[in-house]
Amino acid sequence: MKAGIIITPNFLQMIRHLLFLLLLTTIIVSCSEENPIPEDKLIDIYVDILIAQDTVAAESVPIDSIKTMVLAKYDVNDSLYNFTIQYYNRHPERWEKFFNRAIEYVEKLKAAEK
């Protein structure tokens, strides 16, 4: 006589329930993950923060206040901004691309002022 698992209708029903719970958990987790701010928008935010800091440097406005105002302008909360910074910290090659594009954007703005 061979020993083995006896597959009963209750066992199959339990497996279906477990698979359903696993699928549901996967969907919930994947939907709840934030995506980083798109690079173009992050460049705009970053450059606006730099310009605002440069503009109000003499008035000694706290950097956090400047950042909060700029983030509000782009409808981005602090949590998403921090998540995006952490994302870029985990992907140094993206930081390099980001800074190169930000520099190009600043140079374009300076050329337009002349």
Backbone atoms as SQL, in Angstrom:
CREATE TABLE atoms (id INTEGER PRIMARY KEY, chain TEXT, resi INTEGER, resn TEXT, atom TEXT, x REAL, y REAL, z REAL);
INSERT INTO atoms VALUES
  (1, 'A', 1, 'MET', 'N', 0.831, -1.183, 0.000),
  (2, 'A', 1, 'MET', 'CA', 0.000, 0.000, 0.000),
  (3, 'A', 1, 'MET', 'C', 0.881, 1.255, 0.000),
  (4, 'A', 2, 'LYS', 'N', 0.569, 2.198, -0.846),
  (5, 'A', 2, 'LYS', 'CA', 1.343, 3.435, -0.926),
  (6, 'A', 2, 'LYS', 'C', 0.759, 4.488, 0.004),
  (7, 'A', 3, 'ALA', 'N', 1.675, 5.192, 0.660),
  (8, 'A', 3, 'ALA', 'CA', 1.233, 6.308, 1.507),
  (9, 'A', 3, 'ALA', 'C', 1.215, 7.555, 0.643),
  (10, 'A', 4, 'GLY', 'N', 0.271, 8.417, 0.842),
  (11, 'A', 4, 'GLY', 'CA', 0.191, 9.633, 0.051),
  (12, 'A', 4, 'GLY', 'C', -0.871, 10.559, 0.597),
  (13, 'A', 5, 'ILE', 'N', -1.031, 11.638, -0.104),
  (14, 'A', 5, 'ILE', 'CA', -2.029, 12.626, 0.295),
  (15, 'A', 5, 'ILE', 'C', -3.369, 12.226, -0.310),
  (16, 'A', 6, 'ILE', 'N', -4.356, 12.230, 0.520),
  (17, 'A', 6, 'ILE', 'CA', -5.707, 11.952, 0.039),
  (18, 'A', 6, 'ILE', 'C', -6.343, 13.284, -0.319),
  (19, 'A', 7, 'ILE', 'N', -6.702, 13.422, -1.573),
  (20, 'A', 7, 'ILE', 'CA', -7.284, 14.677, -2.042),
  (21, 'A', 7, 'ILE', 'C', -8.799, 14.574, -1.932),
  (22, 'A', 8, 'THR', 'N', -9.315, 15.328, -1.007),
  (23, 'A', 8, 'THR', 'CA', -10.761, 15.352, -0.784),
  (24, 'A', 8, 'THR', 'C', -11.323, 16.655, -1.321),
  (25, 'A', 9, 'PRO', 'N', -12.620, 16.738, -1.510),
  (26, 'A', 9, 'PRO', 'CA', -13.219, 18.007, -1.948),
  (27, 'A', 9, 'PRO', 'C', -12.913, 19.155, -0.977),
  (28, 'A', 10, 'ASN', 'N', -12.854, 18.884, 0.310),
  (29, 'A', 10, 'ASN', 'CA', -12.526, 19.935, 1.288),
  (30, 'A', 10, 'ASN', 'C', -11.097, 20.432, 1.099),
  (31, 'A', 11, 'PHE', 'N', -10.182, 19.510, 0.794),
  (32, 'A', 11, 'PHE', 'CA', -8.790, 19.880, 0.564),
  (33, 'A', 11, 'PHE', 'C', -8.688, 20.787, -0.661),
  (34, 'A', 12, 'LEU', 'N', -9.366, 20.435, -1.729),
  (35, 'A', 12, 'LEU', 'CA', -9.348, 21.256, -2.944),
  (36, 'A', 12, 'LEU', 'C', -9.951, 22.635, -2.697),
  (37, 'A', 13, 'GLN', 'N', -11.005, 22.669, -1.917),
  (38, 'A', 13, 'GLN', 'CA', -11.636, 23.955, -1.596),
  (39, 'A', 13, 'GLN', 'C', -10.681, 24.819, -0.770),
  (40, 'A', 14, 'MET', 'N', -9.955, 24.205, 0.156),
  (41, 'A', 14, 'MET', 'CA', -8.990, 24.938, 0.968),
  (42, 'A', 14, 'MET', 'C', -7.871, 25.498, 0.079),
  (43, 'A', 15, 'ILE', 'N', -7.391, 24.717, -0.877),
  (44, 'A', 15, 'ILE', 'CA', -6.351, 25.175, -1.804),
  (45, 'A', 15, 'ILE', 'C', -6.864, 26.354, -2.630),
  (46, 'A', 16, 'ARG', 'N', -8.096, 26.285, -3.104),
  (47, 'A', 16, 'ARG', 'CA', -8.681, 27.400, -3.866),
  (48, 'A', 16, 'ARG', 'C', -8.735, 28.668, -3.025),
  (49, 'A', 17, 'HIS', 'N', -9.130, 28.535, -1.772),
  (50, 'A', 17, 'HIS', 'CA', -9.198, 29.697, -0.877),
  (51, 'A', 17, 'HIS', 'C', -7.809, 30.290, -0.649),
  (52, 'A', 18, 'LEU', 'N', -6.818, 29.431, -0.452),
  (53, 'A', 18, 'LEU', 'CA', -5.452, 29.917, -0.249),
  (54, 'A', 18, 'LEU', 'C', -4.931, 30.630, -1.494),
  (55, 'A', 19, 'LEU', 'N', -5.196, 30.076, -2.660),
  (56, 'A', 19, 'LEU', 'CA', -4.772, 30.725, -3.904),
  (57, 'A', 19, 'LEU', 'C', -5.468, 32.072, -4.095),
  (58, 'A', 20, 'PHE', 'N', -6.747, 32.120, -3.765),
  (59, 'A', 20, 'PHE', 'CA', -7.482, 33.376, -3.864),
  (60, 'A', 20, 'PHE', 'C', -6.889, 34.423, -2.919),
  (61, 'A', 21, 'LEU', 'N', -6.586, 34.027, -1.678),
  (62, 'A', 21, 'LEU', 'CA', -5.995, 34.958, -0.712),
  (63, 'A', 21, 'LEU', 'C', -4.619, 35.427, -1.170),
  (64, 'A', 22, 'LEU', 'N', -3.838, 34.529, -1.742),
  (65, 'A', 22, 'LEU', 'CA', -2.525, 34.898, -2.257),
  (66, 'A', 22, 'LEU', 'C', -2.656, 35.905, -3.401),
  (67, 'A', 23, 'LEU', 'N', -3.575, 35.658, -4.308),
  (68, 'A', 23, 'LEU', 'CA', -3.813, 36.577, -5.417),
  (69, 'A', 23, 'LEU', 'C', -4.288, 37.940, -4.914),
  (70, 'A', 24, 'LEU', 'N', -5.213, 37.931, -3.990),
  (71, 'A', 24, 'LEU', 'CA', -5.735, 39.176, -3.426),
  (72, 'A', 24, 'LEU', 'C', -4.633, 39.969, -2.726),
  (73, 'A', 25, 'THR', 'N', -3.805, 39.289, -1.959),
  (74, 'A', 25, 'THR', 'CA', -2.690, 39.949, -1.270),
  (75, 'A', 25, 'THR', 'C', -1.724, 40.563, -2.274),
  (76, 'A', 26, 'THR', 'N', -1.420, 39.844, -3.329),
  (77, 'A', 26, 'THR', 'CA', -0.516, 40.354, -4.366),
  (78, 'A', 26, 'THR', 'C', -1.082, 41.612, -5.018),
  (79, 'A', 27, 'ILE', 'N', -2.346, 41.610, -5.317),
  (80, 'A', 27, 'ILE', 'CA', -2.992, 42.774, -5.936),
  (81, 'A', 27, 'ILE', 'C', -2.960, 43.969, -4.992),
  (82, 'A', 28, 'ILE', 'N', -3.283, 43.759, -3.743),
  (83, 'A', 28, 'ILE', 'CA', -3.302, 44.857, -2.770),
  (84, 'A', 28, 'ILE', 'C', -1.914, 45.451, -2.601),
  (85, 'A', 29, 'VAL', 'N', -0.906, 44.613, -2.468),
  (86, 'A', 29, 'VAL', 'CA', 0.459, 45.101, -2.277),
  (87, 'A', 29, 'VAL', 'C', 0.937, 45.853, -3.505),
  (88, 'A', 30, 'SER', 'N', 0.678, 45.337, -4.690),
  (89, 'A', 30, 'SER', 'CA', 1.157, 46.009, -5.898),
  (90, 'A', 30, 'SER', 'C', 0.438, 47.326, -6.140),
  (91, 'A', 31, 'CYS', 'N', -0.812, 47.435, -5.742),
  (92, 'A', 31, 'CYS', 'CA', -1.559, 48.677, -5.938),
  (93, 'A', 31, 'CYS', 'C', -1.174, 49.736, -4.912),
  (94, 'A', 32, 'SER', 'N', -0.684, 49.327, -3.772),
  (95, 'A', 32, 'SER', 'CA', -0.393, 50.291, -2.720),
  (96, 'A', 32, 'SER', 'C', 1.001, 50.892, -2.840),
  (97, 'A', 33, 'GLU', 'N', 1.846, 50.329, -3.703),
  (98, 'A', 33, 'GLU', 'CA', 3.184, 50.877, -3.855),
  (99, 'A', 33, 'GLU', 'C', 3.113, 52.201, -4.599),
  (100, 'A', 34, 'GLU', 'N', 3.866, 53.174, -4.083),
  (101, 'A', 34, 'GLU', 'CA', 3.915, 54.463, -4.749),
  (102, 'A', 34, 'GLU', 'C', 4.900, 54.385, -5.905),
  (103, 'A', 35, 'ASN', 'N', 4.624, 55.121, -6.933),
  (104, 'A', 35, 'ASN', 'CA', 5.579, 55.280, -8.014),
  (105, 'A', 35, 'ASN', 'C', 6.314, 56.582, -7.771),
  (106, 'A', 36, 'PRO', 'N', 7.589, 56.627, -8.135),
  (107, 'A', 36, 'PRO', 'CA', 8.311, 57.886, -7.950),
  (108, 'A', 36, 'PRO', 'C', 7.740, 58.976, -8.858),
  (109, 'A', 37, 'ILE', 'N', 8.026, 60.209, -8.502),
  (110, 'A', 37, 'ILE', 'CA', 7.618, 61.350, -9.324),
  (111, 'A', 37, 'ILE', 'C', 8.291, 61.191, -10.690),
  (112, 'A', 38, 'PRO', 'N', 7.565, 61.405, -11.786),
  (113, 'A', 38, 'PRO', 'CA', 8.195, 61.320, -13.113),
  (114, 'A', 38, 'PRO', 'C', 9.387, 62.275, -13.205),
  (115, 'A', 39, 'GLU', 'N', 10.417, 61.851, -13.924),
  (116, 'A', 39, 'GLU', 'CA', 11.668, 62.602, -13.972),
  (117, 'A', 39, 'GLU', 'C', 11.479, 64.046, -14.434),
  (118, 'A', 40, 'ASP', 'N', 10.673, 64.280, -15.467),
  (119, 'A', 40, 'ASP', 'CA', 10.461, 65.650, -15.956),
  (120, 'A', 40, 'ASP', 'C', 9.879, 66.541, -14.860),
  (121, 'A', 41, 'LYS', 'N', 8.914, 66.017, -14.149),
  (122, 'A', 41, 'LYS', 'CA', 8.278, 66.783, -13.075),
  (123, 'A', 41, 'LYS', 'C', 9.262, 67.011, -11.928),
  (124, 'A', 42, 'LEU', 'N', 10.073, 65.994, -11.606),
  (125, 'A', 42, 'LEU', 'CA', 11.061, 66.134, -10.536),
  (126, 'A', 42, 'LEU', 'C', 12.103, 67.189, -10.893),
  (127, 'A', 43, 'ILE', 'N', 12.488, 67.245, -12.154),
  (128, 'A', 43, 'ILE', 'CA', 13.441, 68.275, -12.595),
  (129, 'A', 43, 'ILE', 'C', 12.831, 69.660, -12.397),
  (130, 'A', 44, 'ASP', 'N', 11.577, 69.832, -12.794),
  (131, 'A', 44, 'ASP', 'CA', 10.901, 71.121, -12.591),
  (132, 'A', 44, 'ASP', 'C', 10.873, 71.491, -11.109),
  (133, 'A', 45, 'ILE', 'N', 10.536, 70.528, -10.266),
  (134, 'A', 45, 'ILE', 'CA', 10.479, 70.776, -8.820),
  (135, 'A', 45, 'ILE', 'C', 11.855, 71.166, -8.305),
  (136, 'A', 46, 'TYR', 'N', 12.865, 70.388, -8.669),
  (137, 'A', 46, 'TYR', 'CA', 14.231, 70.627, -8.199),
  (138, 'A', 46, 'TYR', 'C', 14.729, 72.012, -8.611),
  (139, 'A', 47, 'VAL', 'N', 14.539, 72.347, -9.872),
  (140, 'A', 47, 'VAL', 'CA', 15.006, 73.651, -10.369),
  (141, 'A', 47, 'VAL', 'C', 14.221, 74.784, -9.702),
  (142, 'A', 48, 'ASP', 'N', 12.923, 74.632, -9.529),
  (143, 'A', 48, 'ASP', 'CA', 12.132, 75.660, -8.833),
  (144, 'A', 48, 'ASP', 'C', 12.604, 75.852, -7.394),
  (145, 'A', 49, 'ILE', 'N', 12.952, 74.764, -6.722),
  (146, 'A', 49, 'ILE', 'CA', 13.474, 74.880, -5.353),
  (147, 'A', 49, 'ILE', 'C', 14.787, 75.647, -5.366),
  (148, 'A', 50, 'LEU', 'N', 15.677, 75.329, -6.320),
  (149, 'A', 50, 'LEU', 'CA', 16.954, 76.045, -6.413),
  (150, 'A', 50, 'LEU', 'C', 16.747, 77.534, -6.680),
  (151, 'A', 51, 'ILE', 'N', 15.866, 77.852, -7.617),
  (152, 'A', 51, 'ILE', 'CA', 15.596, 79.256, -7.951),
  (153, 'A', 51, 'ILE', 'C', 14.993, 79.978, -6.754),
  (154, 'A', 52, 'ALA', 'N', 14.046, 79.346, -6.081),
  (155, 'A', 52, 'ALA', 'CA', 13.410, 79.964, -4.910),
  (156, 'A', 52, 'ALA', 'C', 14.422, 80.187, -3.796),
  (157, 'A', 53, 'GLN', 'N', 15.307, 79.224, -3.572),
  (158, 'A', 53, 'GLN', 'CA', 16.334, 79.387, -2.541),
  (159, 'A', 53, 'GLN', 'C', 17.251, 80.548, -2.884),
  (160, 'A', 54, 'ASP', 'N', 17.617, 80.637, -4.150),
  (161, 'A', 54, 'ASP', 'CA', 18.496, 81.710, -4.599),
  (162, 'A', 54, 'ASP', 'C', 17.808, 83.065, -4.472),
  (163, 'A', 55, 'THR', 'N', 16.516, 83.111, -4.775),
  (164, 'A', 55, 'THR', 'CA', 15.753, 84.358, -4.741),
  (165, 'A', 55, 'THR', 'C', 15.559, 84.875, -3.326),
  (166, 'A', 56, 'VAL', 'N', 15.282, 83.982, -2.384),
  (167, 'A', 56, 'VAL', 'CA', 14.966, 84.414, -1.018),
  (168, 'A', 56, 'VAL', 'C', 16.125, 84.222, -0.046),
  (169, 'A', 57, 'ALA', 'N', 17.324, 83.980, -0.561),
  (170, 'A', 57, 'ALA', 'CA', 18.475, 83.737, 0.309),
  (171, 'A', 57, 'ALA', 'C', 18.721, 84.901, 1.261),
  (172, 'A', 58, 'ALA', 'N', 18.545, 86.109, 0.774),
  (173, 'A', 58, 'ALA', 'CA', 18.788, 87.284, 1.614),
  (174, 'A', 58, 'ALA', 'C', 17.739, 87.424, 2.709),
  (175, 'A', 59, 'GLU', 'N', 16.562, 86.875, 2.499),
  (176, 'A', 59, 'GLU', 'CA', 15.480, 86.998, 3.472),
  (177, 'A', 59, 'GLU', 'C', 15.502, 85.881, 4.513),
  (178, 'A', 60, 'SER', 'N', 16.450, 84.994, 4.407),
  (179, 'A', 60, 'SER', 'CA', 16.619, 83.845, 5.309),
  (180, 'A', 60, 'SER', 'C', 15.317, 83.091, 5.590),
  (181, 'A', 61, 'VAL', 'N', 14.661, 82.681, 4.518),
  (182, 'A', 61, 'VAL', 'CA', 13.471, 81.834, 4.619),
  (183, 'A', 61, 'VAL', 'C', 13.963, 80.395, 4.764),
  (184, 'A', 62, 'PRO', 'N', 13.408, 79.639, 5.701),
  (185, 'A', 62, 'PRO', 'CA', 13.864, 78.253, 5.877),
  (186, 'A', 62, 'PRO', 'C', 13.679, 77.415, 4.609),
  (187, 'A', 63, 'ILE', 'N', 14.652, 76.559, 4.341),
  (188, 'A', 63, 'ILE', 'CA', 14.619, 75.711, 3.149),
  (189, 'A', 63, 'ILE', 'C', 13.371, 74.830, 3.138),
  (190, 'A', 64, 'ASP', 'N', 12.971, 74.333, 4.302),
  (191, 'A', 64, 'ASP', 'CA', 11.775, 73.485, 4.363),
  (192, 'A', 64, 'ASP', 'C', 10.527, 74.232, 3.909),
  (193, 'A', 65, 'SER', 'N', 10.447, 75.514, 4.237),
  (194, 'A', 65, 'SER', 'CA', 9.294, 76.314, 3.803),
  (195, 'A', 65, 'SER', 'C', 9.281, 76.464, 2.289),
  (196, 'A', 66, 'ILE', 'N', 10.451, 76.686, 1.724),
  (197, 'A', 66, 'ILE', 'CA', 10.565, 76.819, 0.270),
  (198, 'A', 66, 'ILE', 'C', 10.148, 75.513, -0.394),
  (199, 'A', 67, 'LYS', 'N', 10.684, 74.417, 0.111),
  (200, 'A', 67, 'LYS', 'CA', 10.364, 73.102, -0.461),
  (201, 'A', 67, 'LYS', 'C', 8.864, 72.829, -0.372),
  (202, 'A', 68, 'THR', 'N', 8.264, 73.141, 0.762),
  (203, 'A', 68, 'THR', 'CA', 6.826, 72.915, 0.952),
  (204, 'A', 68, 'THR', 'C', 6.009, 73.711, -0.055),
  (205, 'A', 69, 'MET', 'N', 6.389, 74.974, -0.279),
  (206, 'A', 69, 'MET', 'CA', 5.665, 75.812, -1.245),
  (207, 'A', 69, 'MET', 'C', 5.792, 75.274, -2.671),
  (208, 'A', 70, 'VAL', 'N', 7.005, 74.860, -3.042),
  (209, 'A', 70, 'VAL', 'CA', 7.218, 74.344, -4.400),
  (210, 'A', 70, 'VAL', 'C', 6.475, 73.021, -4.590),
  (211, 'A', 71, 'LEU', 'N', 6.531, 72.149, -3.598),
  (212, 'A', 71, 'LEU', 'CA', 5.818, 70.875, -3.710),
  (213, 'A', 71, 'LEU', 'C', 4.315, 71.104, -3.864),
  (214, 'A', 72, 'ALA', 'N', 3.781, 72.078, -3.136),
  (215, 'A', 72, 'ALA', 'CA', 2.349, 72.396, -3.243),
  (216, 'A', 72, 'ALA', 'C', 2.016, 72.876, -4.658),
  (217, 'A', 73, 'LYS', 'N', 2.918, 73.661, -5.242),
  (218, 'A', 73, 'LYS', 'CA', 2.715, 74.157, -6.608),
  (219, 'A', 73, 'LYS', 'C', 2.540, 72.994, -7.593),
  (220, 'A', 74, 'TYR', 'N', 3.280, 71.916, -7.372),
  (221, 'A', 74, 'TYR', 'CA', 3.229, 70.761, -8.271),
  (222, 'A', 74, 'TYR', 'C', 2.305, 69.654, -7.766),
  (223, 'A', 75, 'ASP', 'N', 1.552, 69.954, -6.728),
  (224, 'A', 75, 'ASP', 'CA', 0.604, 68.996, -6.148),
  (225, 'A', 75, 'ASP', 'C', 1.292, 67.678, -5.769),
  (226, 'A', 76, 'VAL', 'N', 2.431, 67.808, -5.083),
  (227, 'A', 76, 'VAL', 'CA', 3.206, 66.655, -4.617),
  (228, 'A', 76, 'VAL', 'C', 3.331, 66.778, -3.108),
  (229, 'A', 77, 'ASN', 'N', 3.045, 65.694, -2.396),
  (230, 'A', 77, 'ASN', 'CA', 3.196, 65.754, -0.942),
  (231, 'A', 77, 'ASN', 'C', 4.622, 65.371, -0.542),
  (232, 'A', 78, 'ASP', 'N', 4.953, 65.702, 0.690),
  (233, 'A', 78, 'ASP', 'CA', 6.298, 65.467, 1.203),
  (234, 'A', 78, 'ASP', 'C', 6.652, 63.981, 1.195),
  (235, 'A', 79, 'SER', 'N', 5.674, 63.150, 1.472),
  (236, 'A', 79, 'SER', 'CA', 5.897, 61.703, 1.505),
  (237, 'A', 79, 'SER', 'C', 6.322, 61.179, 0.133),
  (238, 'A', 80, 'LEU', 'N', 5.629, 61.605, -0.911),
  (239, 'A', 80, 'LEU', 'CA', 5.973, 61.172, -2.268),
  (240, 'A', 80, 'LEU', 'C', 7.340, 61.713, -2.681),
  (241, 'A', 81, 'TYR', 'N', 7.620, 62.956, -2.317),
  (242, 'A', 81, 'TYR', 'CA', 8.921, 63.549, -2.637),
  (243, 'A', 81, 'TYR', 'C', 10.043, 62.748, -1.972),
  (244, 'A', 82, 'ASN', 'N', 9.882, 62.446, -0.682),
  (245, 'A', 82, 'ASN', 'CA', 10.900, 61.678, 0.041),
  (246, 'A', 82, 'ASN', 'C', 11.037, 60.269, -0.526),
  (247, 'A', 83, 'PHE', 'N', 9.911, 59.658, -0.892),
  (248, 'A', 83, 'PHE', 'CA', 9.944, 58.333, -1.514),
  (249, 'A', 83, 'PHE', 'C', 10.748, 58.386, -2.817),
  (250, 'A', 84, 'THR', 'N', 10.541, 59.437, -3.595),
  (251, 'A', 84, 'THR', 'CA', 11.247, 59.583, -4.870),
  (252, 'A', 84, 'THR', 'C', 12.743, 59.759, -4.649),
  (253, 'A', 85, 'ILE', 'N', 13.114, 60.559, -3.655),
  (254, 'A', 85, 'ILE', 'CA', 14.536, 60.748, -3.341),
  (255, 'A', 85, 'ILE', 'C', 15.157, 59.414, -2.934),
  (256, 'A', 86, 'GLN', 'N', 14.454, 58.652, -2.110),
  (257, 'A', 86, 'GLN', 'CA', 14.957, 57.327, -1.707),
  (258, 'A', 86, 'GLN', 'C', 15.087, 56.408, -2.923),
  (259, 'A', 87, 'TYR', 'N', 14.125, 56.486, -3.823),
  (260, 'A', 87, 'TYR', 'CA', 14.171, 55.687, -5.052),
  (261, 'A', 87, 'TYR', 'C', 15.423, 56.032, -5.853),
  (262, 'A', 88, 'TYR', 'N', 15.681, 57.316, -6.039),
  (263, 'A', 88, 'TYR', 'CA', 16.861, 57.737, -6.791),
  (264, 'A', 88, 'TYR', 'C', 18.147, 57.365, -6.059),
  (265, 'A', 89, 'ASN', 'N', 18.135, 57.386, -4.738),
  (266, 'A', 89, 'ASN', 'CA', 19.320, 56.979, -3.974),
  (267, 'A', 89, 'ASN', 'C', 19.656, 55.505, -4.208),
  (268, 'A', 90, 'ARG', 'N', 18.643, 54.705, -4.487),
  (269, 'A', 90, 'ARG', 'CA', 18.875, 53.283, -4.775),
  (270, 'A', 90, 'ARG', 'C', 19.281, 53.058, -6.236),
  (271, 'A', 91, 'HIS', 'N', 19.166, 54.086, -7.065),
  (272, 'A', 91, 'HIS', 'CA', 19.495, 53.971, -8.495),
  (273, 'A', 91, 'HIS', 'C', 20.424, 55.123, -8.895),
  (274, 'A', 92, 'PRO', 'N', 21.712, 55.030, -8.544),
  (275, 'A', 92, 'PRO', 'CA', 22.652, 56.130, -8.820),
  (276, 'A', 92, 'PRO', 'C', 22.721, 56.528, -10.288),
  (277, 'A', 93, 'GLU', 'N', 22.527, 55.565, -11.191),
  (278, 'A', 93, 'GLU', 'CA', 22.582, 55.893, -12.622),
  (279, 'A', 93, 'GLU', 'C', 21.442, 56.839, -13.000),
  (280, 'A', 94, 'ARG', 'N', 20.321, 56.728, -12.306),
  (281, 'A', 94, 'ARG', 'CA', 19.194, 57.649, -12.557),
  (282, 'A', 94, 'ARG', 'C', 19.514, 59.043, -12.021),
  (283, 'A', 95, 'TRP', 'N', 20.207, 59.089, -10.850),
  (284, 'A', 95, 'TRP', 'CA', 20.622, 60.388, -10.314),
  (285, 'A', 95, 'TRP', 'C', 21.500, 61.102, -11.332),
  (286, 'A', 96, 'GLU', 'N', 22.446, 60.382, -11.908),
  (287, 'A', 96, 'GLU', 'CA', 23.359, 60.999, -12.869),
  (288, 'A', 96, 'GLU', 'C', 22.583, 61.567, -14.058),
  (289, 'A', 97, 'LYS', 'N', 21.692, 60.777, -14.599),
  (290, 'A', 97, 'LYS', 'CA', 20.862, 61.243, -15.723),
  (291, 'A', 97, 'LYS', 'C', 20.015, 62.440, -15.295),
  (292, 'A', 98, 'PHE', 'N', 19.431, 62.354, -14.099),
  (293, 'A', 98, 'PHE', 'CA', 18.595, 63.434, -13.575),
  (294, 'A', 98, 'PHE', 'C', 19.391, 64.738, -13.490),
  (295, 'A', 99, 'PHE', 'N', 20.579, 64.695, -12.856),
  (296, 'A', 99, 'PHE', 'CA', 21.366, 65.919, -12.686),
  (297, 'A', 99, 'PHE', 'C', 21.837, 66.478, -14.021),
  (298, 'A', 100, 'ASN', 'N', 22.200, 65.619, -14.955),
  (299, 'A', 100, 'ASN', 'CA', 22.591, 66.108, -16.285),
  (300, 'A', 100, 'ASN', 'C', 21.437, 66.845, -16.953),
  (301, 'A', 101, 'ARG', 'N', 20.240, 66.283, -16.863),
  (302, 'A', 101, 'ARG', 'CA', 19.067, 66.939, -17.454),
  (303, 'A', 101, 'ARG', 'C', 18.715, 68.221, -16.705),
  (304, 'A', 102, 'ALA', 'N', 18.866, 68.223, -15.382),
  (305, 'A', 102, 'ALA', 'CA', 18.569, 69.424, -14.593),
  (306, 'A', 102, 'ALA', 'C', 19.533, 70.549, -14.968),
  (307, 'A', 103, 'ILE', 'N', 20.803, 70.215, -15.146),
  (308, 'A', 103, 'ILE', 'CA', 21.797, 71.220, -15.545),
  (309, 'A', 103, 'ILE', 'C', 21.447, 71.790, -16.916),
  (310, 'A', 104, 'GLU', 'N', 21.083, 70.923, -17.854),
  (311, 'A', 104, 'GLU', 'CA', 20.676, 71.389, -19.191),
  (312, 'A', 104, 'GLU', 'C', 19.484, 72.337, -19.094),
  (313, 'A', 105, 'TYR', 'N', 18.536, 72.005, -18.235),
  (314, 'A', 105, 'TYR', 'CA', 17.337, 72.831, -18.068),
  (315, 'A', 105, 'TYR', 'C', 17.696, 74.201, -17.492),
  (316, 'A', 106, 'VAL', 'N', 18.567, 74.222, -16.489),
  (317, 'A', 106, 'VAL', 'CA', 18.988, 75.498, -15.889),
  (318, 'A', 106, 'VAL', 'C', 19.725, 76.341, -16.927),
  (319, 'A', 107, 'GLU', 'N', 20.593, 75.711, -17.709),
  (320, 'A', 107, 'GLU', 'CA', 21.318, 76.448, -18.751),
  (321, 'A', 107, 'GLU', 'C', 20.360, 77.018, -19.795),
  (322, 'A', 108, 'LYS', 'N', 19.324, 76.263, -20.124),
  (323, 'A', 108, 'LYS', 'CA', 18.317, 76.740, -21.073),
  (324, 'A', 108, 'LYS', 'C', 17.570, 77.945, -20.495),
  (325, 'A', 109, 'LEU', 'N', 17.257, 77.898, -19.210),
  (326, 'A', 109, 'LEU', 'CA', 16.578, 79.029, -18.557),
  (327, 'A', 109, 'LEU', 'C', 17.465, 80.267, -18.547),
  (328, 'A', 110, 'LYS', 'N', 18.752, 80.077, -18.261),
  (329, 'A', 110, 'LYS', 'CA', 19.691, 81.208, -18.244),
  (330, 'A', 110, 'LYS', 'C', 19.814, 81.821, -19.633),
  (331, 'A', 111, 'ALA', 'N', 19.869, 80.986, -20.659),
  (332, 'A', 111, 'ALA', 'CA', 19.976, 81.483, -22.034),
  (333, 'A', 111, 'ALA', 'C', 18.724, 82.259, -22.428),
  (334, 'A', 112, 'ALA', 'N', 17.578, 81.843, -21.945),
  (335, 'A', 112, 'ALA', 'CA', 16.319, 82.526, -22.258),
  (336, 'A', 112, 'ALA', 'C', 16.233, 83.887, -21.580),
  (337, 'A', 113, 'GLU', 'N', 16.941, 84.065, -20.456),
  (338, 'A', 113, 'GLU', 'CA', 16.927, 85.349, -19.738),
  (339, 'A', 113, 'GLU', 'C', 17.711, 86.416, -20.479),
  (340, 'A', 114, 'LYS', 'N', 18.671, 86.019, -21.288),
  (341, 'A', 114, 'LYS', 'CA', 19.548, 86.988, -21.970),
  (342, 'A', 114, 'LYS', 'C', 18.873, 87.639, -23.132);
